[in-house]
C-alpha cells in the first residue's frame, strides 16, 4: 500500500531495459528539471521534475507542494470523495489517524498477522502438487486481494470487485472507473450500515464505520472512499512489489540461495527489491504557493513530478545503483514514499513480502527460475512489475 503513481514520464516511451537510462539522463540535467507545459481547463500548467535523492526527499517533505493533483491525474474525482493520496494537512492527518493503529507494526505483529499470512500459506499449499508455476499469476496476483478482503472483514466473494477497482484506475480508464466505483459503492453501503450498527470490531470496514475525524463520525462516502483507496493501494501495488522481489531473486540465484540458507536476510531482500524496482515510479505534486526547491522557485500552480524510481537509483547515494544486491548497507529509500504521505501500509507490505518469500523457500527448497521458459522482465514506464515469473521446484 504505497504511493500510487499517476504521471507518465516525459520524453516518450522508454524501452523496458531503457527506463533507468532515461531517468539517469534526466537526473543529469540538474536538481530541478523544467519539463513540458500542459493545457488544462484552467489554462497552461508548467511541469517540473525532480530525479535526485535530496530534491525528491525535500519535495515530499514540503507542505507547500500539495498532493491534491491526484484527483485530476488519476480520475478519482470529488464525486467519490477525497482519499488520503490527495489530502493535505490537517485533513490528511485526521483521516490517516483513523487507520493508523490498524496498520501499525504492533497490530501486524499480533492479532492481524494471521490475516496476512494465511492467504499466502493457502496459495503456496495449492502449488504443492505441482513441479512449477508462473508465480506472478499463481501467487503475486491473487494473494494481496485475499489479504485485503480478510483485513476488511469481507468474504472472498468480494475479491473480484476490489481487484477490478484497482485495475481500472491503474489503466487510467476514468469512464470505466466511474461505473466500477458506482457498483462497489452500492454493494458496500449495506455493509457499512451493518458495521456501524454493530459494536466496533477490528476489521477495517468496522474501524472506518466507527471512525471519527475532528470530532465527527466519518460519512458513508468517506468510508467508501477509504475502502476504494485500500482496493487500489492494497492490491495492485503489493502485487507489483511481490513480483519485483521474486524477479530480482529468481534472476540472481546466488542471492536466492543466500535467503534460503538464512531467512533472516528476507527483510534486506525486500528493502533492496523496493529500492531496485519500486512499484510506482513517480508521484505528482502541485505548488499551492511559490516553493523554493533545491535552488529553484516553483511558481504557484506549477506541477512537480517527484520521481521515486530515479531517486532510488541515484549513484550519489547507492554505488552501482542499477545492480540488485540484497547485501547493500541499509539506507532508507523512497520506494514506499517519504514524509507525511509515506505508505500507510508499509509494515503490512513488509510482512506480506517477507512471509511470501520465506514460506516459498521453506516449502520449495529447490525453487529456481524455470530454465526452459523466458526469464522474468520487470516492465512498465510508470508502474513496474514482471510480465511473468516462471519457476520450478522439482
C-alpha positions as CSV (number, residue, x, y, z in Angstrom):
1,X,0.0,0.0,0.0
2,X,2.3,2.6,-1.2
3,X,2.4,5.9,-3.1
4,X,0.5,5.3,-6.3
5,X,2.0,6.6,-9.5
6,X,-0.2,8.5,-11.9
7,X,2.1,10.5,-14.2
8,X,3.8,9.5,-17.4
9,X,7.4,10.3,-17.6
10,X,8.4,12.8,-20.4
11,X,10.4,12.0,-23.4
12,X,8.3,9.3,-25.0
13,X,8.2,5.6,-24.4
14,X,11.3,4.1,-22.9
15,X,12.2,0.5,-23.7
16,X,11.8,-2.0,-20.9
17,X,15.5,-2.1,-20.5
18,X,16.0,1.6,-21.0
19,X,13.8,3.2,-18.3
20,X,16.6,3.8,-15.8
21,X,19.0,5.0,-18.5
22,X,16.3,7.6,-19.4
23,X,15.9,8.5,-15.7
24,X,19.7,8.8,-15.4
25,X,19.8,11.2,-18.3
26,X,17.1,13.4,-16.7
27,X,18.8,13.2,-13.3
28,X,21.9,14.6,-15.0
29,X,20.1,17.7,-16.2
30,X,20.1,19.2,-12.7
31,X,18.5,19.3,-9.3
32,X,15.1,20.5,-10.7
33,X,14.3,19.9,-14.4
34,X,12.0,22.2,-16.3
35,X,9.7,19.9,-18.3
36,X,6.6,20.1,-20.5
37,X,3.7,22.5,-20.4
38,X,0.3,21.0,-20.2
39,X,-3.0,22.5,-21.4
40,X,-5.7,22.2,-18.7
41,X,-9.3,23.5,-18.3
42,X,-7.8,26.4,-16.3
43,X,-5.0,27.3,-18.7
44,X,-1.4,26.2,-19.1
45,X,0.4,24.3,-16.4
46,X,4.1,24.1,-16.2
47,X,5.7,20.8,-15.1
48,X,9.0,20.4,-13.2
49,X,10.8,17.1,-12.5
50,X,13.0,16.0,-9.6
51,X,15.1,12.9,-10.1
52,X,17.9,13.1,-7.5
53,X,17.7,11.8,-3.9
54,X,17.9,15.0,-2.0
55,X,15.4,17.1,-4.1
56,X,13.0,14.1,-4.0
57,X,13.2,13.9,-0.3
58,X,12.8,17.7,0.1
59,X,9.8,17.7,-2.3
60,X,8.0,15.0,-0.4
61,X,8.6,16.9,2.9
62,X,7.5,20.3,1.7
63,X,3.9,21.1,2.6
64,X,3.8,23.8,0.0
65,X,3.6,21.1,-2.6
66,X,0.0,19.8,-2.5
67,X,-0.9,16.2,-3.1
68,X,-4.4,17.2,-4.4
69,X,-3.3,16.7,-8.1
70,X,-4.1,13.0,-7.7
71,X,-7.8,13.8,-8.1
72,X,-7.2,15.2,-11.6
73,X,-4.4,12.9,-12.7
74,X,-6.0,9.6,-11.5
75,X,-9.6,10.5,-12.4
76,X,-10.6,9.9,-8.7
77,X,-13.0,12.8,-8.8
78,X,-14.6,14.6,-5.9
79,X,-17.8,12.7,-6.7
80,X,-16.4,9.8,-4.8
81,X,-14.8,11.8,-2.0
82,X,-11.3,12.6,-1.3
83,X,-8.7,10.0,-0.4
84,X,-5.6,10.1,1.6
85,X,-3.4,10.2,-1.5
86,X,-4.9,13.6,-2.4
87,X,-5.3,15.2,1.0
88,X,-3.2,17.9,2.6
89,X,-2.8,18.9,6.3
90,X,-4.8,19.0,8.5
91,X,-7.4,16.7,6.8
92,X,-4.7,14.2,5.8
93,X,-3.5,13.8,9.4
94,X,-7.1,13.4,10.8
95,X,-8.1,10.8,8.2
96,X,-4.9,8.9,8.4
97,X,-5.3,8.7,12.1
98,X,-8.4,6.6,11.7
99,X,-6.5,3.8,10.1
100,X,-3.0,4.3,11.6
101,X,-3.3,1.9,14.5
102,X,-4.6,-0.9,12.3
103,X,-1.5,-0.8,10.1
104,X,1.0,-0.3,13.0
105,X,3.9,-2.6,13.4
106,X,2.3,-3.8,16.7
107,X,-1.0,-4.7,15.1
108,X,0.6,-6.6,12.2
109,X,2.9,-8.4,14.6
110,X,0.0,-9.5,16.7
111,X,-3.7,-10.1,16.0
112,X,-3.7,-9.1,12.3
113,X,-0.7,-11.2,11.3
114,X,-2.8,-14.3,10.5
115,X,-5.0,-12.2,8.2
116,X,-1.8,-11.5,6.2
117,X,0.0,-14.8,6.4
118,X,-3.0,-17.3,6.0
119,X,-3.8,-16.3,2.3
120,X,0.0,-16.6,1.5
121,X,0.2,-20.1,3.0
122,X,-3.0,-21.2,1.3
123,X,-1.8,-20.1,-2.1
124,X,1.6,-21.8,-1.6
125,X,-0.1,-25.0,-0.3
126,X,-2.2,-25.1,-3.5
127,X,1.1,-25.3,-5.5
128,X,2.5,-28.3,-3.5
129,X,1.4,-30.9,-6.1
130,X,3.0,-29.0,-9.0
131,X,6.5,-29.1,-10.3
132,X,6.4,-25.4,-11.1
133,X,4.2,-22.4,-12.0
134,X,4.1,-18.8,-13.1
135,X,4.4,-17.3,-9.6
136,X,3.0,-14.0,-10.8
137,X,-0.4,-15.4,-11.7
138,X,-0.4,-18.1,-9.0
139,X,0.8,-16.0,-6.1
140,X,1.5,-12.3,-6.7
141,X,-1.9,-11.5,-8.2
142,X,-4.3,-13.5,-6.0
143,X,-2.7,-13.1,-2.6
144,X,-2.8,-9.4,-2.0
145,X,-6.5,-9.1,-2.7
146,X,-7.2,-12.1,-0.4
147,X,-5.3,-10.4,2.3
148,X,-7.2,-7.2,1.8
149,X,-10.6,-8.9,1.9
150,X,-9.6,-10.5,5.2
151,X,-8.4,-7.2,6.7
152,X,-11.7,-5.5,5.6
153,X,-13.7,-8.3,7.2
154,X,-15.3,-9.3,3.8
155,X,-15.7,-12.7,2.3
156,X,-13.6,-13.9,-0.6
157,X,-16.6,-13.2,-2.9
158,X,-15.5,-9.5,-2.8
159,X,-12.1,-10.2,-4.2
160,X,-13.0,-9.7,-7.9
161,X,-14.9,-6.4,-7.2
162,X,-12.0,-5.0,-5.2
163,X,-9.4,-6.1,-7.8
164,X,-11.5,-4.5,-10.7
165,X,-11.5,-1.2,-8.8
166,X,-7.7,-1.3,-8.7
167,X,-7.2,-2.4,-12.3
168,X,-9.4,0.3,-14.0
169,X,-7.6,3.1,-12.1
170,X,-4.2,1.6,-12.8
171,X,-5.2,1.6,-16.5
172,X,-6.4,5.3,-16.3
173,X,-9.9,4.5,-17.6
174,X,-12.0,7.2,-15.9
175,X,-15.2,6.2,-17.6
176,X,-15.0,2.6,-16.6
177,X,-13.7,3.7,-13.1
178,X,-17.0,5.6,-12.5
179,X,-19.1,2.5,-13.4
180,X,-17.0,0.2,-11.2
181,X,-16.9,2.7,-8.3
182,X,-20.7,3.1,-8.5
183,X,-21.2,-0.7,-8.4
184,X,-18.7,-1.1,-5.5
185,X,-20.3,1.8,-3.5
186,X,-23.8,0.4,-3.9
187,X,-22.7,-3.1,-2.8
188,X,-20.7,-1.7,0.1
189,X,-23.5,0.6,1.5
190,X,-25.4,-2.1,3.5
191,X,-22.1,-3.5,4.9
192,X,-21.2,-0.1,6.2
193,X,-24.7,0.3,7.8
194,X,-24.3,-3.2,9.4
195,X,-20.9,-2.5,10.8
196,X,-21.9,0.9,12.1
197,X,-24.9,-0.5,14.0
198,X,-22.8,-3.3,15.5
199,X,-20.2,-2.9,18.2
200,X,-16.8,-1.7,17.0
201,X,-14.6,-4.5,15.8
202,X,-11.1,-4.8,14.4
203,X,-11.9,-5.3,10.7
204,X,-11.1,-2.2,8.6
205,X,-14.7,-1.6,7.5
206,X,-15.8,-1.5,11.1
207,X,-12.8,0.7,12.1
208,X,-13.9,3.2,9.4
209,X,-17.6,2.9,10.1
210,X,-16.9,3.8,13.7
211,X,-14.1,6.3,12.9
212,X,-14.2,10.0,13.7
213,X,-12.3,13.0,12.2
214,X,-12.1,16.3,14.0
215,X,-14.8,15.1,16.5
216,X,-17.4,13.9,14.0
217,X,-18.1,10.5,12.5
218,X,-17.0,9.6,9.1
219,X,-19.7,9.8,6.5
220,X,-20.7,6.8,4.3
221,X,-19.0,8.5,1.4
222,X,-15.8,8.9,3.4
223,X,-15.8,5.3,4.5
224,X,-16.4,4.2,0.9
225,X,-13.6,6.4,-0.4
226,X,-11.1,4.9,2.1
227,X,-12.1,1.4,1.1
228,X,-11.7,2.3,-2.5
229,X,-8.2,3.6,-1.9
230,X,-7.3,0.4,0.0
231,X,-8.5,-1.6,-3.0
232,X,-6.1,0.4,-5.2
233,X,-3.1,0.5,-3.0
234,X,-3.6,-2.8,-1.2
235,X,-3.8,-5.0,-4.4
236,X,-2.1,-3.7,-7.5
237,X,0.8,-2.0,-5.7
238,X,1.5,-5.0,-3.4
239,X,1.2,-7.4,-6.4
240,X,3.9,-5.4,-8.2
241,X,6.1,-5.3,-5.1
242,X,6.0,-9.0,-4.6
243,X,6.6,-9.7,-8.3
244,X,9.6,-7.4,-8.3
245,X,11.1,-9.1,-5.3
246,X,10.7,-12.5,-6.8
247,X,12.0,-11.3,-10.1
248,X,15.2,-10.0,-8.5
249,X,15.9,-13.2,-6.6
250,X,15.0,-15.6,-9.4
251,X,17.4,-13.8,-11.8
252,X,20.1,-13.7,-9.1
253,X,20.2,-17.4,-7.9
254,X,23.1,-16.8,-5.6
255,X,21.1,-14.3,-3.6
256,X,18.0,-16.5,-3.7
257,X,20.2,-19.3,-2.2
258,X,21.5,-16.9,0.4
259,X,18.0,-16.2,1.7
260,X,17.1,-19.9,1.6
261,X,20.1,-20.6,3.8
262,X,19.5,-17.6,6.1
263,X,15.8,-16.5,6.2
264,X,17.0,-13.6,8.3
265,X,18.0,-11.9,5.1
266,X,14.4,-11.7,3.9
267,X,13.9,-8.1,5.3
268,X,17.0,-6.9,3.5
269,X,15.8,-8.6,0.3
270,X,12.5,-6.8,0.5
271,X,14.2,-3.4,1.1
272,X,16.5,-3.9,-1.8
273,X,13.7,-5.0,-4.2
274,X,11.7,-1.9,-3.3
275,X,14.7,0.3,-4.0
276,X,15.7,-1.6,-7.1
277,X,12.2,-1.7,-8.7
278,X,9.7,0.3,-6.7
279,X,6.1,-0.5,-8.0
280,X,5.3,3.2,-8.7
281,X,8.0,5.2,-10.4
282,X,6.6,8.7,-9.7
283,X,4.1,10.8,-7.7
284,X,2.7,14.2,-8.6
285,X,2.5,17.4,-6.6
286,X,1.2,20.9,-7.3
287,X,2.5,24.1,-5.8
288,X,-0.2,25.8,-3.7
289,X,2.2,28.7,-3.2
290,X,5.7,29.6,-4.6
291,X,8.0,26.9,-3.3
292,X,11.8,27.1,-3.2
293,X,13.2,23.6,-4.1
294,X,16.9,22.9,-4.5
295,X,17.6,26.4,-5.5
296,X,14.7,26.7,-8.0
297,X,11.5,28.6,-7.4
298,X,8.4,26.5,-8.3
299,X,5.7,29.1,-9.1
300,X,2.2,28.7,-7.6
301,X,0.1,26.4,-9.8
302,X,3.0,24.6,-11.3
303,X,3.2,20.8,-11.1
304,X,6.1,18.7,-9.9
305,X,6.8,15.2,-11.0
306,X,8.6,13.5,-8.0
307,X,10.4,10.5,-9.4
308,X,10.9,7.9,-6.7
309,X,12.4,5.4,-9.1
310,X,15.1,7.8,-10.2
311,X,15.9,8.8,-6.6
312,X,16.3,5.2,-5.7
313,X,18.9,4.9,-8.4
314,X,20.9,8.0,-7.6
315,X,24.6,6.9,-7.7
316,X,25.5,9.6,-5.2
317,X,23.6,7.6,-2.6
318,X,23.9,4.0,-3.9
319,X,27.0,2.8,-5.7
320,X,26.2,0.8,-8.9
321,X,22.5,1.6,-8.3
322,X,21.1,-0.5,-11.1
323,X,22.5,-3.7,-9.6
324,X,20.3,-5.8,-7.4
325,X,22.2,-6.6,-4.2
326,X,20.5,-7.7,-1.0
327,X,23.7,-7.2,1.0
328,X,23.9,-3.5,0.4
329,X,24.4,-1.4,3.6
330,X,21.0,-0.5,4.9
331,X,19.7,3.0,3.9
332,X,16.2,4.4,3.7
333,X,14.9,4.5,0.2
334,X,11.8,6.2,-1.5
335,X,10.1,3.0,-2.6
336,X,7.3,3.4,0.0
337,X,7.3,7.2,-0.2
338,X,8.6,9.6,2.4
339,X,7.2,12.4,4.6
340,X,3.6,12.7,5.7
341,X,2.4,10.7,2.7
342,X,4.7,7.8,3.3
343,X,2.9,4.5,2.7
344,X,0.3,3.7,5.4
345,X,0.7,0.0,4.7
346,X,4.5,-0.2,4.8
347,X,4.5,-2.7,7.7
348,X,1.8,-4.8,6.1
349,X,3.8,-4.9,2.8
350,X,6.9,-6.0,4.7
351,X,5.0,-8.8,6.5
352,X,3.4,-10.0,3.3
353,X,6.5,-9.9,1.1
354,X,8.8,-11.4,3.8
355,X,6.4,-14.2,4.7
356,X,5.8,-15.0,1.0
357,X,9.5,-15.3,0.4
358,X,10.4,-17.4,3.4
359,X,7.3,-19.6,3.1
360,X,8.1,-20.3,-0.6
361,X,11.7,-21.3,0.2
362,X,10.6,-23.4,3.2
363,X,8.0,-25.3,1.1
364,X,10.1,-25.5,-2.1
365,X,13.8,-25.5,-1.1
366,X,14.7,-26.2,-4.8
367,X,12.9,-23.1,-6.0
368,X,14.6,-21.7,-9.1
369,X,13.9,-19.9,-12.3
370,X,12.5,-22.3,-15.0
371,X,15.4,-22.6,-17.4
372,X,13.0,-23.7,-20.2
373,X,10.8,-20.6,-20.0
374,X,11.6,-16.9,-20.8
375,X,13.3,-15.2,-17.8
376,X,11.2,-12.6,-16.0
377,X,11.5,-9.0,-17.0
378,X,10.3,-6.1,-15.0
379,X,8.4,-3.8,-17.4
380,X,6.4,-0.6,-17.4
381,X,7.1,3.1,-17.7
382,X,5.3,4.3,-14.6
383,X,4.0,1.2,-12.9
384,X,6.6,-1.6,-12.8
385,X,6.1,-5.3,-12.5
386,X,7.3,-8.5,-14.2
387,X,5.3,-9.9,-17.1
388,X,5.7,-13.4,-15.7
389,X,7.7,-15.4,-13.1
390,X,8.1,-18.9,-14.4
391,X,9.7,-21.1,-11.6
392,X,10.3,-24.7,-10.9
393,X,11.0,-26.6,-7.7
394,X,11.0,-30.3,-8.8
